[in-house]
Amino acid sequence: PAESPAVTADVTVDLPIFLVAGVTAAQATATIDHALAAYLAGRNPAAPLTVASLLDAIRNEAQFAAVRAETVVTVEDAGGLFQQLSDGAGSYTPTANETVQKAALNISVKEGAV
């Protein structure tokens, strides 16, 4: 049988965070963006995308704390279907021929201390 054509799923992450004192939003964003790219690249049929595993992958307690309950991940698959994930609700399992990539990372810095 012929191989299925490669497809892409686009992921948008809405991530509220609290910054550790002395850390700028730009520093935290750079750290999160790098960790998110590595995390998404590792998604496959055996390693689905979930909010919990994403937050574990980007965790950096020296810079920020994510607001887990308010984090939302939206996945748009190659067919244009959307799926919204939140902590403890939902997962996205890519197909073997599917690449999961970042469409947008929307970080909102909350007032207060970690």
N, C-alpha and C positions, 0 to 999 in steps of 0.2 A: 504493500500500500504506500501511496505517496505521503510524504510528511505534510503535516498541516502547516499553513503559512504562519509566520511569526506575527503575533499580535501584541498590543500594548494596552495596559490598564493605567489610567492616570489617577493619582492620589492627591487629594487636598487635605492638609492637616490644619485644623483650627486648634491652637494650643495656647491656653492661658498659663502664664508662669509667674512665680514670685522670684525676684532676683536676690542673690546673696549680696550683702553689703559690699560695695566696691566693684561689683561686676556691672558692666554696661549691657544694655539691650543688644548692642551690636556684637559684643563678645559672646553672649549666650546664643544669639541667632546663628553665628558662625559655627559654634560647637554643635548645635542641634542640627543644622543643615548638613554638616559633614556626617554625623551619626545616622541621620535619616536616610541619606543616600546609600550608605553601606547596608543599612537594615533592609531597605526596599530591594536592593540588588540581590539579597539573599532569600527573597520570597519565592517559593516553589510549591508544587502540590503537597510536599511533605512538611512545609513550613509556611502555613497560612499567615495572613496579615490580621492582627488583632490590635486593639488599642493597648491592652495590657503588655503584649510583647513589644510593641513599638515604644511604649514609655520605658520599659526595662532597657531597651537598646540605646535610648538617648539619655538615660539618667546620668546626671553629672551634679552631684550634691555640692560640689565646691563652687558651682556657678548659679544654679537655679533649682527651683522645685516646681514641677508641673502640677497643675490643678487637674488631677485625674478625673474627677466627676464631671468636669466641664469640657474635657477634650473630645473632639469629634473628628472622625476621619471619614471622608467621602471618597468612594472609589467609582470611577467611570470606566466600565469595561469597553472593549473594542466595538461592541455592538451598540454603545451609547446608553446602556442601562446603568443607573446609579444605585449604589448601595451605601447606606450610612451606618457607621460603626461607632459605638461608644463603649465605655468601660464595662466589661461584662456582658455586652450585647453585640452579637454579630462577629463574623469573621469573613475574610475574603480569601478563597483558595484559588490561586492562579492555575491555569492549565499548564501542561508541560512546555508548550510553545509560546507562553505569555511572559512578557517582561512587565514588571511593575515599576513605574517611575513617578517622580514627584511632579505634580502639576503646579501646586502652590503650597507654601508654608506660611500660615498666618499666625504670627505670634502676638499675643496681647500681654503686656506687662501689667500685672495687678499691683495695686498699692498695698504695701505692708512688707513685712520681713519674713524670711524663711525661718 
